[in-house]
Each structure stands twice: as structure tokens, then as C-alpha cells.
Amino acid sequence: MGYDLPMKHVFIAIVAITSIRRHLVVAGDVVQPSKVLKQVPAMYVFGDSTLDVGNNNYLAGLDVPRANTPLYGVDYPGSKPTGRFSNGYHVADFIAKKLGLKESPPAYLSLAPGTTPLVVSALAEGVSYASAGAGILDSTHAGTNIPLSKQVMYFESTKAKMQAKVGSTAVRILLSRSFFLISVGSNDLFVFAAAPTDVVALYSSLISGYSAAITSLYNMGARKFGIINVGLLGCVPAVRALNSTAACNDGLNLLAAGFDDALKSLLASLAARLPGLVYSLADSYSLSQVTFANPQASGYVNIDSACCGSGRLGADSDCLPNSVLCGDHDQFVFWDRVHPSQRAGELSAAAFYDGPAEFTAPINFRQLARKI
Ligand SMILES: *[C@@H]1O[C@H](CO)[C@@H](O)[C@H](O)[C@H]1NC(C)=O
């Protein structure tokens, strides 16, 4: 683990590695301007901090979770903190790249309220409504994020502006071919686990909220849904740190698994009921299980600690400007005490887009993009 190394050496190593990386990225961009043809006209993104690209930077309030300060973004082009809870890109960016976009579409609140930038982006590449801390339930961390239901309302308002610009037929065609990426539920489960009550009632309200969101998007013209399920919540550094042997919390993992089962059933029933709806359910849970069982196979040396943080497992604090970083950021599954590293996002996107069939059902993201 990097935390025991003398700080000066760690710092020098990081400067060297990041400057080399930056040059590679720049060189790559110049030589290969997006070799991938656009697979879909646009991508619209909904969910939580696993997908947020900066919406929360525009929310008022001290309690709003934001990744807009170093050392977030240290490996992003220009070493810029963007609002992504990652050292660089995250899974939405890598999925976007696979779809032939430059990176995740921009944050809705960075475009609105000005109509023109919003419509231009919505028509050309898409919009991200994802918000860190958000849940399926409006009550989850209420007042400090954009809950799923409100993200869907923002999409509705976006659609109205698109229609005013290019007409409803063009918008209908565009939306039916576009990729709707959703990852949400973790925050609801974390909140529930802190004060557990009736788990059956919990699942039922989560599934009903998720169903309402997908159905609303469908009614507005969305057809292709790429849904990422909830991962091994009990294995994030912040949770492991609560255990004296740094073990995962099996109860939290079970809670997530139960939700994922219900989500799987929900999607099957929605697809049976809503003509033309197609989906790919990405199994973040089992991908984490496989990865944690054999970290070396994915190039990881550490699966239990935050690369950026402090104290035991790097989990005593968030990733802060004065945090001590691990050596090779790509060798850590986790960037901060809750969120995956850029490398983990890249490997997840690869697995969901065109990885082995075990990580997506009933089709993978590539097949979903090409549907119809
Ligand atoms: C730590 O994890 C182990 C293995 O899951 C478990 O048996 C033990 O009860 C946990 N300890 C605490 C304090 O939660």
C-alpha cells in the first residue's frame, strides 16, 4: 500500500506518471481523432455519483457532495477536477467513447438555463442528468442532489426545447435510437442500511420508483436502456474500514443483491409490457465479485483501499487536496473511499460494452446500441 511510503517520493512519482500520461493522451487525441464511428445519435445519462459529470457543482448548499477540488481529476486532461468522483474519466465516459462520443455528454446544469447550449448538446451528443448522492427515492439525501424523479423532469424540459427547435418527428427518431444510461440505487441502500426497517417495503418502493422513471422516459420516446445494477456496496473502503479485519460487510452485499434481483425482474416485465423497449442490464455486482476474487488478472494490487484519502484503508477522509496518493492509480480499484478509480471505470465499460456474456443480460451494450 502506498500510504506508508515517504510522502516526497510518492509525490515525485505521481508528478512523473501523470505528466507522461498527459502526453500520451494528447498525442493519442492528435493521431486518432475518434476512430469509433458514432453508434447512436446521442446518450442521455441518469443516476448518481458513479455517472455525475458535474451537475452537483451547480447545486447550492454546503452538504452537496461535489468532486470539484483536487485531487479529483488529477488524471483528467489538464489535471482538472470536473465533478467526476474519479481520478480521471469514469464509466459513463468510457461507455460514451465506445459509442463514438468524446466523453460523457455534459452536465445538464452546466448547459441550462440557457436554451441554446442545452439544445445543441441534446441534439448532437446528449445530456447528463446524473447527480452525486441521488437516489431512486426523493427522500434519499433530500435537498443535496437531483433525485431520479427530478432528473427525468429535467429530461422532459430538455425534450420540449429540442422539439421547439427541430420538431417532434426529428426528436422522436433521435430519442428512439439514442442510448439511455442509468445507474442508481446505491444511495438508497446505504441510507436504508444505516437504519434498517422493512426490507420488503424498501425493495417495493425502489422498484416502483425505478419503474416510474423508465416508463416516463419510454413515454417520452426512449427505447434503448443500458442499466447498471448496484455493486458490492459492502466492499467499498468506507464500509470495510468499519470492520477490524477490513472484511466486506456481507449484510450490505446481500441487501444489494436482493435489489439487483428485483431490478432484473422489473426490466424483464417492462420489456414484455412496453413495445419496442430494449435493454441491457450490466452486472456491476458480479463483475466486482470476479474482479475481487482475482485482482491480479485485472492488473490491480489493491482492492480494499482508497488511492486518495487518509488513515486506515484511506477511508478516514474524502479525497482532499492534501491527501497522500497511492503510487500507480491504475493498480487500485478505488479512487476514494466510495468510488472506483478511472481504471475500474474503463474495465467496467469494456465488460459491459463487449465483454463476456456473463456481465450483461440479455444483450451487451454494443448490441443494444445497434438495435433497430
Ligand atoms: C468483520 O467481518 C467478519 C467477516 O465477515 C465478521 O465475522 C465480523 O463479525 C466482522 N466484525 C465486525 C465488528 O463487524
Ligand as a Chemical Component Dictionary entry (heavy atoms), coordinates in Angstrom:
data_LIG
# 
_chem_comp.id                   LIG 
_chem_comp.type                 NON-POLYMER 
_chem_comp.pdbx_formal_charge   0 
_chem_comp.three_letter_code    LIG 
# 
loop_
_chem_comp_atom.comp_id 
_chem_comp_atom.atom_id 
_chem_comp_atom.alt_atom_id 
_chem_comp_atom.type_symbol 
_chem_comp_atom.charge 
_chem_comp_atom.model_Cartn_x 
_chem_comp_atom.model_Cartn_y 
_chem_comp_atom.model_Cartn_z 
_chem_comp_atom.pdbx_ordinal 
LIG C1 C1 C 0 -15.824 -8.384  10.443 1  
LIG O1 O1 O 0 -16.033 -9.263  9.388  2  
LIG C2 C2 C 0 -16.056 -10.624 9.740  3  
LIG C3 C3 C 0 -16.128 -11.432 8.448  4  
LIG O2 O2 O 0 -17.262 -11.060 7.685  5  
LIG C4 C4 C 0 -17.228 -10.869 10.683 6  
LIG O3 O3 O 0 -17.252 -12.210 11.062 7  
LIG C5 C5 C 0 -17.120 -9.951  11.872 8  
LIG O4 O4 O 0 -18.263 -10.077 12.663 9  
LIG C6 C6 C 0 -16.955 -8.503  11.443 10 
LIG N1 N1 N 0 -16.713 -7.676  12.593 11 
LIG C7 C7 C 0 -17.414 -6.575  12.818 12 
LIG C8 C8 C 0 -17.023 -5.775  14.017 13 
LIG O5 O5 O 0 -18.338 -6.212  12.100 14 
# 
loop_
_chem_comp_bond.comp_id 
_chem_comp_bond.atom_id_1 
_chem_comp_bond.atom_id_2 
_chem_comp_bond.value_order 
_chem_comp_bond.pdbx_ordinal 
LIG C1 O1 SING 1  
LIG C1 C6 SING 2  
LIG O1 C2 SING 3  
LIG C2 C3 SING 4  
LIG C2 C4 SING 5  
LIG C3 O2 SING 6  
LIG C4 O3 SING 7  
LIG C4 C5 SING 8  
LIG C5 O4 SING 9  
LIG C5 C6 SING 10 
LIG C6 N1 SING 11 
LIG N1 C7 SING 12 
LIG C7 C8 SING 13 
LIG C7 O5 DOUB 14 
# 
